[in-house]
């Protein structure tokens, strides 16, 4: 169990230490994260999908099950924050987003790949579609709906999602796979050289992001956000995937992606909705505690 999880968190700790020590500037780690998001990860996604038939990449039973688990935890978090904790709608939307939207690119895929290998990319691709097409727009619709100009903000968010390099890579790879063409040798080798870079550099970027965020003890929603993300989300996704006809390794990959902390841009949404301290603190705490929760989950599932 430690052999699986410790290397991942040592890389995260290395990124954290590089920023906290001043050895690397925060702007440098942000630029590195952008490079991974815009070049290395799209190359890895395009290469994997374009090599495979679509039936081996997109499984609607997985998509619907992952969506069901994510919607359930989002709804529970939103209702808890709004009704139980008396939060305003934007804060409640942030709580739901924190529970239901994983850092699938920078943490979910690397963690799942360490455990189940190549099938992790298939799970990551489908989870990313769920997050970008349904979960993030839903949170933005609720969070911005009570503000003036909310529709404009939603359009801006949807435009940004449509320009997401990862989503573009998925759609382009699907189109290429359907065409029946084969990648030219030099292009395939180029993409193959870029692909292995994605996971470790993404983990370094996670550590740098955490080091750049302020931490402050926040009463109220923060513990619920962390518990919902690290415990409720993977459990609900596990339950939904168990009801579907999903192979065991693919099911485990989906659960691992759900089990990682919230996405790195969660802090930006916190700033957008006036909840900077909540978002930053939840992200820091969830990243630290996820080492223990993921390790425990692997132990319980017999993968330790």
N, C-alpha and C positions, 0 to 999 in steps of 0.2 A: 504493500500500500504506500509506504513512504517512498519506495523506489519510483513509483508512478507520479506522485504528487510533488515531492520535494524539488526535483529539477525545475518544474514549472515555476514554483514560487521562489526559487533561488534566482531565476532570471528576472522575475518581477522585482525582487529585493535588490538586484544589481542595478536595475533602472532607477529604483527609488534612491539608492545610495549615490548613484552618479549625480542626481539632481541635488540632493540634500547636502552633499559635500562640496558642491560648486564645481565639480570636475566637468560637468556638462550643463549648459545653460538650458532653462526651461523651453526657450524658443527652439533650441536644437532638437529636443525630444519631440516637440510638437511637429516640427518639420519631418522628423523621421516617421512619426505616426502617419502623416499625410502621404509620405512616400510608399509606405506599406499599403495604406488604404487605396491609393490611386494607381499603383503599379504592380506590386508583388502579389497581393491578394487577387486582383482581377486576373492576372496572368495564371495563377494557380487554378482559379475557378474555371476560366475558359479552357484551359488545357484538359482538366478532368472531365468536364461535361462534353466537350467536343469529341472526345475519344469514345464516349459511351452512347448507346441508344437511349432515347428519352425515357423509355419505360424503365430503364435501370437507374434513372436519376430522380424523376418526379413520381412520387407515390402519393396519391390523393388521400389514402387512408392515414398516412403519416401527417400530411398537411392539416387535415381536418381535426385529427386528434391533438396535435400540437396547438392548433388554434383554439380548440375547446378548452384545454388546460390553461392557456394564457388568458382567454376571455374570463374564465371563472375567477382566477386570482386577481385580475384587474378589477372586475366587478366587486369582489369582496373587499379589496383595498379601497376602492372609491367609496363604497357604502360605509365602511368603517370610519374613514376619515371624515366623511360628510355628516353622517348621522351620529356615529359614536363619539367622535372627537371634536365635532363642531367646527370643522375646517371649512373655509370657503371653497367654492368649486375649483378654482385653479390649483389650490394646494391639494385637494382631493384627487384631481387628475394627475398631479405629480406623484402622489403616493401610489396610485394604480399603475402608472408607468414604471415606477421604480420596482414594483413587485413583478411586473409581467414582461419587461423588455430587457433581455440579456445582452451582455457584451459578447455577442456571438462571434464577431470577427476577431477581436483581439485576445479573448480568453476561451470562449466556448469551443471554437475549432481546435486550438492547440491542446486543450485539456482532453477533448474527446479523441483527438488523433493519437495521443499518448496511450490511450486505453484500448481503442478498438481499431486503430489504423485507418485505412483508406475510406472506409464507410463513413467516417466522421465528416468528410467533405460533402457527401450526399445529404446528411442530416443538417449540416450547417446551411447548405443552399436552400433547403426548404424552410428552415426556421427563419432565415433572413427574409424570405418572401413574406412569411406571416408577419414579421415585425414591421417591415417597411410598407406593406400594402394595407395592413389592417391596424396593428396595435399602435404604432406611432401616430398615424392620422387620427385615430379615435381619441387618443389622449390630447392631441392638439385641438381637435374639435371641441372637446369639453373644456379644456383649459383656456382657450381663447374665446369661447362662445359668449362669455359674460363681459368681455371687454369691447370697447369701441374699436372698430377695425378688425374684429375677430375673423371675418371672412377673408380679408386680405392676408392676414397672418397665416391662415390655413392654406391659402393658395401658394404663399411663399414656401411653406413647409412641403407641400406636395410637389412643387417645382424642384425643390432641393432633393427630395426623394427620387424623382424621375431622373435627376442628374447624378445619382449615386453611382460611382464607378462599379461597385459590386453588383448592383442590380443590372446595370448596363452589360456587365460581363456575362451574367446569367442569361439574359435575353439574347445577346449576340451568340453565345455558345449554343443555346437551344436552336436558334435559327441555322447555325452552321451544321449542327448535328442532323437536323431535318433535311438539309440539302444533300446529304450523302457524300459530301466531298471529304477529302483527307487533307490534313495540314501538310504543307510543304516541309520537307526535312529540316532545313535551316530554321524556319519559324518555330517548329515544334521543339527543337533543341534549345532555342532562345527562351521560350516559355518554361521549359523544363529546368533551365538554369535559374530562372527567377523564382520559381515556385517554392523551393526549400527555404528561401530567405524569409518568407512571410511570417511563419509562426514565431520563431524566436525574437525577431525584431518587434513584432506586435506585443509580445510579453514585456519587453523592455519599455515600450511606450506606455503600457499600463502602469508599471512602476513609476515612471516619470510623471505621469498624470496624477497619481495619488500623492506623490511628493509635492506637487505644485498646488494642491488643494488645501484650503484652511480647514482645520478641524475645530469644532466647538460642540460641547455637549448640548444636544437639543432635546428638550423634553417633548412628549407627545408622540407625533407620528414616527419619528426616526426608528425606534426599535421595531415597530410594526413593519416598516418598509424593509428593514434588513431581514427580519424573520420571514416575511412573505416572499422575499426574493430567494433566499437561500434554502428555505424549507418548504413553504406552501407551493411555490411554483414547480419545483421538480416533482413533488409528490402528486400534484394534480396532473402534470404531464405524464408521469408514470402510469397513473390510473387510466388516463385516456388512451395512451398507447397500448396498454395491456388489453384494452377492450377491442383494439384494432388488430388486424392480421399483419403486424409488423415484425420482421425478423428480430431475434434477441439483440444482436449487435447494433442494429439500427435503432432499436428502442433505447438501448443504453446510451447511445450517442445523443439522442434527443433529450434524454433526462439530464445528461451531463451539461448540455448547452443551456438547459433551463436552470441548472444548479449554480451557474457562475454569477458574479455580481452584475449589477445593472450596467448599461452601456456607458462608455466614457463621456458622451455628450449629455448625460443626465444632468450634470452640473450646469450646462448652458440652459436647459429648460428650467432649472431651478432659478437661475437669474432672470429668465424671461417672465416667470410668474411670481417674482418677489420672494422666493424661498431658497436663497443661495445657501444659507447655513444648513438647512435641512438636506438639500441635495448633496452638497460637498461632504457633510459628515456621514450621511448614509453610504455614500460611495466608498469613503475611506474605511469605515467599519466593516462593510460587506466584503471588501477585498481582503482584509485581514482575516476575518472569521471564515471566509470561504475555504481556506486551507483545511480547517478542521471539519467543516460540514461536508465538503466533497470527499475527504478522506474517510469520514464516517459512513457516507453513503456507499462508497466503494467497498468498504468492509461488510456492510449489511448485505449488499448485492453479491457478495462473494467474489469480488474482483481484486481484493487486497492481497 
